[in-house]
Amino acid sequence: MTHAKHVDQLLDLLSAQGKEAYFGEPVSVLEHCLQCAHFAEQSQASPATIAAALLHDIGHVLHGLPEDIAQHGVDGAHENVAAAYLAQWFGEDVTETVRLHVSAKRYLCATDPTYLARLSPSSVESLHIQGGPMSDEEVAAFEALPNASVAVQLRRWDDEAKIPTLDVPGLEHYRPVLLQASTGRP
């Protein structure tokens, strides 16, 4: 299958299943992903980073768990589901950034004294299930990872991308970016 067909499959998946509510937030998964990609693009991020921003929560539509899983104490590990799925078409510049975006939340909670207060109630609820703020040892290990700084930036866009009715480009706008980011993958 060609890169274009893989990209079309990803866009179709987000379009078809991304209309579900986004875990207690005032936007759908699709709206959230589009806003995150928009913020990345506005920051003049690389194609790989924009792709990671658009696709970072695709694990939510893949794992098939209900919206209220956090309220039941369940971590769907959506970041790992997404990274494994996306590894079929993208390199680590996309997949590791996606995989680390939850760790980046835990990192920011441990290193930025004002960060936790800015999280939405749903994000605070999931933080506890995801392990809470990192320990000093976890912070040092995270900082040593090649994609850590990009994952932290993605996390900040992720936290912003919850604005109802924000006018941003649609999925098709990101097709060329996804094609560029997936170049060279099987």
C-alpha positions as CSV (number, residue, x, y, z in Angstrom):
1,M,0.0,0.0,0.0
2,T,1.3,3.5,-0.8
3,H,2.1,6.2,1.7
4,A,-0.9,8.2,0.4
5,K,-3.3,5.3,1.1
6,H,-1.9,4.9,4.7
7,V,-2.4,8.7,5.3
8,D,-5.9,8.5,3.9
9,Q,-6.7,5.6,6.3
10,L,-5.5,7.7,9.2
11,L,-7.5,10.7,8.2
12,D,-10.6,8.5,7.6
13,L,-10.1,6.9,11.1
14,L,-9.9,10.3,12.8
15,S,-12.9,11.6,10.7
16,A,-15.1,8.6,11.4
17,Q,-14.3,7.9,15.0
18,G,-12.9,11.2,16.3
19,K,-16.3,12.8,16.7
20,E,-16.7,11.1,20.1
21,A,-16.4,13.2,23.2
22,Y,-12.9,13.8,24.5
23,F,-12.8,12.4,28.0
24,G,-14.7,15.1,29.9
25,E,-13.4,18.0,27.8
26,P,-15.6,20.5,25.9
27,V,-14.4,19.3,22.5
28,S,-14.4,16.0,20.5
29,V,-11.2,14.0,20.0
30,L,-11.1,15.2,16.4
31,E,-11.5,18.9,17.4
32,H,-8.8,18.4,20.0
33,C,-6.4,16.8,17.6
34,L,-7.0,19.5,14.9
35,Q,-6.4,22.3,17.4
36,C,-3.2,20.7,18.7
37,A,-1.9,20.4,15.1
38,H,-2.9,24.0,14.4
39,F,-1.0,25.2,17.4
40,A,2.1,23.2,16.3
41,E,1.8,24.6,12.8
42,Q,1.4,28.1,14.1
43,S,4.6,27.6,16.1
44,Q,6.4,26.6,12.8
45,A,7.1,23.1,14.1
46,S,8.6,20.5,11.8
47,P,6.3,18.2,9.7
48,A,7.0,15.3,12.1
49,T,6.0,17.4,15.1
50,I,2.9,18.6,13.4
51,A,2.0,15.0,12.5
52,A,2.6,14.0,16.2
53,A,0.4,16.8,17.3
54,L,-2.4,15.7,15.0
55,L,-2.1,12.0,15.8
56,H,-1.1,12.0,19.5
57,D,-4.5,10.9,20.7
58,I,-5.4,8.4,18.0
59,G,-5.0,5.7,20.6
60,H,-8.3,7.0,22.2
61,V,-10.1,5.9,19.0
62,L,-8.1,2.7,18.6
63,H,-8.4,1.2,22.1
64,G,-12.2,1.3,22.1
65,L,-12.6,2.1,25.7
66,P,-15.5,4.3,27.0
67,E,-15.0,8.0,27.5
68,D,-15.3,7.7,31.3
69,I,-12.5,5.1,31.8
70,A,-10.5,7.5,34.1
71,Q,-13.5,7.7,36.5
72,H,-13.2,3.9,36.8
73,G,-9.5,4.1,37.6
74,V,-8.5,2.6,34.2
75,D,-5.6,3.9,32.2
76,G,-6.1,3.0,28.5
77,A,-2.4,3.7,27.8
78,H,-3.5,5.5,24.7
79,E,-0.1,6.9,24.1
80,N,1.4,3.4,23.8
81,V,-1.5,2.2,21.6
82,A,-1.0,5.2,19.3
83,A,2.8,4.9,19.1
84,A,2.7,1.2,18.3
85,Y,0.0,1.8,15.6
86,L,1.7,4.7,14.0
87,A,5.1,2.9,13.9
88,Q,3.8,1.2,10.8
89,W,4.2,4.4,8.8
90,F,6.2,6.9,10.9
91,G,9.7,7.1,12.4
92,E,10.6,7.8,16.0
93,D,10.4,11.6,15.4
94,V,6.6,11.1,15.4
95,T,6.0,7.9,17.4
96,E,8.3,8.7,20.4
97,T,6.9,12.2,20.6
98,V,3.4,10.6,20.7
99,R,4.5,8.0,23.2
100,L,6.0,10.6,25.5
101,H,3.2,13.1,25.7
102,V,1.7,11.6,28.8
103,S,5.1,11.4,30.5
104,A,5.6,15.0,29.5
105,K,2.5,15.9,31.6
106,R,3.9,14.0,34.6
107,Y,7.3,15.7,34.0
108,L,5.7,19.2,33.9
109,C,3.8,18.5,37.1
110,A,7.1,17.7,38.8
111,T,9.1,20.5,37.4
112,D,6.8,23.5,36.9
113,P,5.1,24.6,40.1
114,T,2.3,26.4,38.2
115,Y,1.6,23.7,35.7
116,L,-0.8,21.4,37.8
117,A,-3.1,24.4,38.5
118,R,-3.6,25.0,34.8
119,L,-4.7,21.4,34.0
120,S,-8.3,20.8,33.3
121,P,-10.2,18.6,35.8
122,S,-10.2,15.7,33.4
123,S,-6.5,16.0,32.9
124,V,-5.9,16.1,36.7
125,E,-8.1,13.0,37.1
126,S,-6.1,11.0,34.4
127,L,-2.8,12.3,35.9
128,H,-3.3,10.2,39.0
129,I,-4.0,7.1,37.0
130,Q,-1.0,7.7,34.8
131,G,1.4,7.8,37.8
132,G,1.2,11.3,39.1
133,P,4.1,13.8,39.0
134,M,7.4,12.2,38.3
135,S,10.0,11.5,41.0
136,D,13.4,13.1,40.7
137,E,14.8,10.0,39.2
138,E,12.0,9.8,36.6
139,V,12.6,13.5,35.8
140,A,16.3,12.9,35.1
141,A,15.5,9.8,32.9
142,F,12.9,11.7,31.0
143,E,15.2,14.7,30.3
144,A,17.8,12.3,28.8
145,L,15.4,11.0,26.2
146,P,15.9,12.3,22.6
147,N,12.3,13.4,22.1
148,A,11.7,14.8,25.6
149,S,11.7,18.5,24.7
150,V,9.5,18.0,21.7
151,A,7.1,15.9,23.8
152,V,6.9,18.8,26.4
153,Q,6.0,21.2,23.7
154,L,3.4,18.8,22.3
155,R,2.0,18.5,25.9
156,R,1.6,22.3,26.1
157,W,-0.3,22.4,22.8
158,D,-2.3,19.4,24.1
159,D,-3.3,21.4,27.2
160,E,-4.4,24.4,25.1
161,A,-6.3,22.4,22.5
162,K,-9.7,22.3,24.3
163,I,-11.4,25.4,23.0
164,P,-15.0,24.9,21.9
165,T,-15.8,26.1,18.4
166,L,-12.2,27.3,17.6
167,D,-11.9,27.7,13.9
168,V,-8.9,25.7,12.6
169,P,-8.0,23.9,9.4
170,G,-9.7,20.5,8.7
171,L,-8.0,17.1,8.4
172,E,-7.4,17.4,4.6
173,H,-5.1,20.4,5.4
174,Y,-2.7,18.1,7.1
175,R,-2.6,15.4,4.4
176,P,0.6,16.9,2.8
177,V,2.3,17.2,6.2
178,L,1.5,13.5,7.1
179,L,2.8,12.4,3.7
180,Q,6.0,14.3,4.2
181,A,6.4,13.0,7.8
182,S,5.8,9.4,6.6
183,T,8.3,9.4,3.8
184,G,10.6,6.5,3.8
185,R,8.5,4.2,6.0
186,P,7.1,0.9,4.6
